[in-house]
Amino acid sequence: MITEEEFGCFLAALRFSAEKHSRQKRKDAAQTPYIIHPIHVTELLWTVGGIRDIPILIAAILHDTVEDTGAGPEEIQKQFGEQVLGFVLEVSDDKSLPKAERKRLQIIHAPRLSLAAKCIKLADKVCNLRDIYQSPPADWSLERIQEYFRWSEKVVAGLRGANPELEACYDSELARAKDKYFA
């Protein structure tokens, strides 16, 4: 059972993430408001992954704020605590590195993540995969889409064993993506 205090903290994290992502759009053709993505990730953790741990759900709502909005780690630590910050940092890329290096490091770091961070990363990969195969960015070629799918498989290989339900969901989405883009 979630306490009133936990729910209040979750709502504060949702508001924080919405404010930080307020001017951002996804890369899909519809340019969906970015906040939909962390909401989908968190919802997937709850509905498919069976995650009921509030710090993990809060970290999922905040998972892209440090990486993509300029929110400082100190802001997250002050408002949501060291544990949430730790999970967020585990799943955040270092944007000072070139994109190819960030992608390479995700593959290398995946097996070393905490169980909580692995679950967040799995849900994130499911949502990204689904978004790309349903409505890819307009400027992405077929080759780039296929490359993303192959790369995500390598990241998820390092996350295996964390949450069988999320892994099965990823596998199902990947099969749909491959049917559409590799046929």
JOLIN-V970996 format. One record per residue. OMEGA is omega in whole degrees, -180 to 180 (NA if undefined). BURIAL is I if it has 24 or more other ideal C-beta (glycine too) atoms within 12 Angstrom, else O. D_CENTER is the distance of its C-alpha to the mean C-alpha in Angstrom with 2 decimals. Layout:
OMEGA&BURIAL&D_CENTER  OMEGA&BURIAL&D_CENTER
//
This chain:
179&O&24.81  -180&O&22.81  177&O&25.16  179&O&25.90  179&O&24.83  180&O&21.38  177&O&20.94  178&O&22.20  177&I&19.74  179&I&16.82  177&O&18.44  178&I&18.91  177&I&15.23  178&I&14.61  179&O&17.50  -179&I&16.46  180&I&13.08  179&I&15.10  -179&O&17.76  -178&I&15.75  -169&I&14.04  -178&O&17.38  -177&O&18.61  176&I&15.60  173&O&15.26  -178&I&13.01  -179&O&14.86  -177&I&16.01  -179&O&19.76  -175&O&19.68  179&O&17.74  175&O&15.79  -173&O&15.23  -175&I&11.86  178&I&11.60  -178&I&11.37  179&I&7.72  176&I&6.69  178&I&9.70  179&I&8.87  -179&I&5.83  178&I&8.53  179&O&11.24  176&I&10.19  -179&I&10.19  -170&I&13.54  -178&O&15.14  -176&I&14.38  -180&I&13.40  -178&O&16.16  179&I&14.48  -179&O&16.91  -174&I&16.47  177&I&16.16  177&I&14.93  180&I&11.86  177&I&11.31  178&I&12.16  178&I&9.81  178&I&6.86  -176&I&8.76  -165&I&9.30  180&I&6.30  -174&I&7.23  180&I&10.84  -176&I&12.46  -169&I&11.18  -176&I&11.82  -177&I&14.37  175&O&16.73  -179&I&16.35  176&O&18.13  -180&I&17.29  176&O&20.63  -178&I&19.70  179&I&16.86  -178&O&19.21  -175&O&22.07  -171&I&20.51  173&I&18.20  -176&O&19.61  -179&O&19.29  179&O&17.26  178&I&14.35  180&I&14.71  179&I&14.79  180&I&11.47  -179&I&9.89  179&I&12.05  -177&I&11.28  -179&I&7.71  173&I&9.18  173&I&11.23  -175&O&14.86  176&O&15.56  179&O&19.23  175&O&18.98  -176&O&19.49  -179&O&16.66  179&O&18.21  178&O&18.33  180&O&14.70  178&O&13.89  -179&O&16.71  176&I&15.59  179&I&12.18  -177&I&14.52  -175&O&16.94  -175&I&14.86  -178&I&12.83  -175&O&15.98  -179&O&16.67  173&I&13.67  178&I&14.62  180&O&14.22  -179&I&11.99  177&I&9.58  180&I&9.94  177&I&9.13  -179&I&5.84  177&I&5.18  -180&I&7.16  178&I&5.81  180&I&2.72  177&I&6.06  -177&I&8.16  178&I&7.21  180&I&7.53  180&I&10.53  -180&I&11.98  -177&I&11.87  -178&I&13.50  179&I&16.11  -178&O&16.99  -177&O&17.29  174&I&16.85  -175&O&17.44  -177&O&21.22  179&O&21.85  175&O&20.13  175&O&22.80  -180&O&22.82  180&O&22.75  178&O&19.59  179&I&17.81  179&O&19.27  178&O&18.37  -180&I&14.63  180&I&15.06  179&O&17.14  -179&I&14.91  177&I&11.88  180&I&14.61  177&I&15.54  -177&I&12.25  177&I&12.07  179&I&15.77  -179&I&15.17  -176&I&12.96  -180&I&15.73  -178&O&17.59  -176&I&14.89  -176&I&14.72  -179&O&17.01  178&O&16.00  179&I&12.33  178&I&13.87  177&O&16.47  176&I&14.18  -179&I&12.50  179&I&16.13  179&O&17.36  179&I&15.00  178&I&15.83  178&O&19.47  -180&O&19.40  -180&I&17.94  177&O&20.59  -177&O&23.27  -170&O&22.66  179&I&22.25  -177&O&24.21  NA&O&27.16
//
